[in-house]
Amino acid sequence: MFYRFTVTLSLICLIFIAGCSALFSEQEWSENYALMEGVQATSPQMIDGKMNTVGETTFPASTEGFMGANAASQVVITLPEKKVIRRIVIHSDNLSAFDIYADKGSIAVEADWQLIKDVKSVKQSPFQISLLIPYPTDRIRLRVLGTKDDALLNRRQRARSAGRGWNTGNRRAAAKIREIELYGYKTAEQVEAEEASENREKELDDLLDLE
């Protein structure tokens, strides 16, 4: 009786451990969603897959002006279908602070933006962000809160004002971004398909080696 209980308990433990291992095993990243066919961005250079092209964030037209502080510039990326995004990689030479919003897709409003990440300081490029968005989205907005060029821009504008008091508010420069990458997790079906393809290629290579 004790032996049976011990065996049963051991089997339960093994199943539990195997389940936990599968649950917490490292997920494989999907392809870069930003390079999918049909993806659009307010600055297309940021999603063309080329590091030698640089796009600039744009300021909302309603906030453009010459007096005082300006609003944050931004870039909006629109996917052809909703995806659960788990990681964002940003390649930028001057971005220093930003936040990211995802569109929840409410039918009541045109854009139901929800803040999903607030980054106070960018120390390196590329900069990687891990996300836990609980819902799929087809639109991501990056809003620029600071760049390395802001101080120079403000000094130049204060010099232009020559103490006359106009155009002396804090201004933000546009962010210069080479590429924005969006990733989710591969599905089990995608992993199985890739493994099957790799096995077929290996079998073919083995056959060619025998000839």
N, C-alpha and C positions, 0 to 999 in steps of 0.2 A: 504494500500500500504506500509506504513511504517512498519507495523507489519510483512508483508511477507518478506520485505527486512531484518528486524532484525532476523527473523527465518532462512532465507537463509544464512546470514552472520554467525550466530551461528553454523549452520551445517558445513560450510566451515572451521571454526576455529577448531571445534571438529575433523574433518577429518585430518586437518593439524597437530594438536597436537598428534593424534593417530599415524599418519605416522612418525612424528619425534620421538615419543617414541619407535616405533619399530626399527627405523633406529639407534638410539643411545643406545638402550638397551644393556646390557652386553652380549657379545657373550660367548658361552660355548666352552671350549677347547676340541679339538679332543683327541683321544687316542695318546699315545706317538708313533710318527712315527718311532723312532729309534728302537722300539721293533717289528715292522712289520716283517713278514716272508720275507726273501730274502734280508734284509738290510745287508750291508757289511761295515767294517771299517778297516783302517790300524792298529788299535788296538782294536780287538774284545772285550776286557774286558770292554771297555767304553760303550758298547751298549748291555750288557748281562742282564741288569735289576738287577744286584747284587751289592750292595754297599760295600761288603767286598772284591771285586776284584778291582785291580787297574791297569790301563793301562798307558803306557808312550808314549808321542809323539815321533816321529822319525825325524831324521835329513835327508834332501835330500842327497842321496848317492854322488852326484856330488860335494857337498860342505864339505864333511868330510875331516878333516885334523888336523894337530897338531900345525900349526902356526897361530897366529893372532886370530881375532874374528871369530866366527862361525855363520852360517846362522840360521834363526829361524827354530825350529822344528815344526812339524805340525801333525794333524790327519785329515783324509778325510773320511767322511761318505757318502756312496752311497745308495740311496733308489731304490727299484725296479720300482718305478713310480714317476712321478713328483708331487710335493705337494707345495702348497702355505704355507710357514712357517711363523708364526706370533710370536712365542716365543721359546727361547732356554734356557734351564736350565743346568748349569754346576756344577758338584760336584767335587771339587778339593781341595787338602790340601796345594798346593804350588803355584798355578797359581796366578800371580799378574798383568799381562798385556797381552793383546792379541787382535787380530782382526779376523774378520770372513768374508769369501768370499762365494758367491753362484755362481754356474755354470749357466750361462744364456743359455747354450745349443746351441751355434752357430755351424752350420754345417761346417763352414770354418776352425775351429780349434778344436783340441781334447778337450781342456778345456778352456772355455771362462769365466774365473774367474772375478767377479766384487765385489769390497769391499762393504760390507753392514753394517758393524759395527766395530768401533774402540774403544776399552775399555782401558783406560789409567791406571785404578787402580781397583783392585778387593779387596773389603773390607770384604767379607764374603763368606761362602759356605753353602748351594748352592747359586749360583749367577744367577739371572734371567735377561734375555734380551728381551725386546719387539722390534719387527721388523715390518717394513712396506715394505716388498719386493713386488713389483708390478707384479711379474711374478712367475710362478711355476718353481721349480728346483728339480733335483734329486741328486744333490751333494752339500755338505756343507764342507768347509775347515776351520778349526780353526788353526791359526798360532800363535805360542807362542812368545811374545815380552819380557817377563820377568817372572821370578819365584822367590820365596823366597829363593831358593837355589843358586842363581847366585853368590851372594857375597862370600859364602863359597867356591864355585867352583873356583872362581878367586883367592882367597887367597891361596888355595892349589896349584894352578898351578904356581903362582908367587914363592911360596916356592920351588917347584920342579925346577924352572928355575935357582934358586940360583944366580940371577943377571947376567946370561949369555945372557939375551936379547931375548931368544927364548920362544915361547909359552906364551907371556905376554899380548896378546890382550884380550879384554873383551870377555868372553865366556858365553854362555847361557846354563843352565841346562835344561833337559827335564821336561815337565810338567807331574805331576802325577794326573791322572783324574780317578775318580771312575765311573762316569756315565755322559753321555750327552743325554739330552732329547730334542726332537723336537716336536713342537705342531703347529697345525693350528686351524681353527675354525670348529665346527661341522656344517654340512649342515642342512637346514630346514628338509630334509627328515630323517636324522639321529635323530634329536631331536624328530620328530613326532613318529618315530619307537620306540624310547626308552620310550616315554610317553605312547604309546599304550601297550608296554610290561609291564610297571609298573602298568597300570590300570588293565591288565589281572591278574597280580600277586595279586593285591589288591582284585579283585573280587574272586579269588580262596581262598585267606585267609579268606575273609568274609564268604564264603560257608563252609569252614572247621570249622569256629567258631560256625556256626549254628548247626552243627552235634553233 
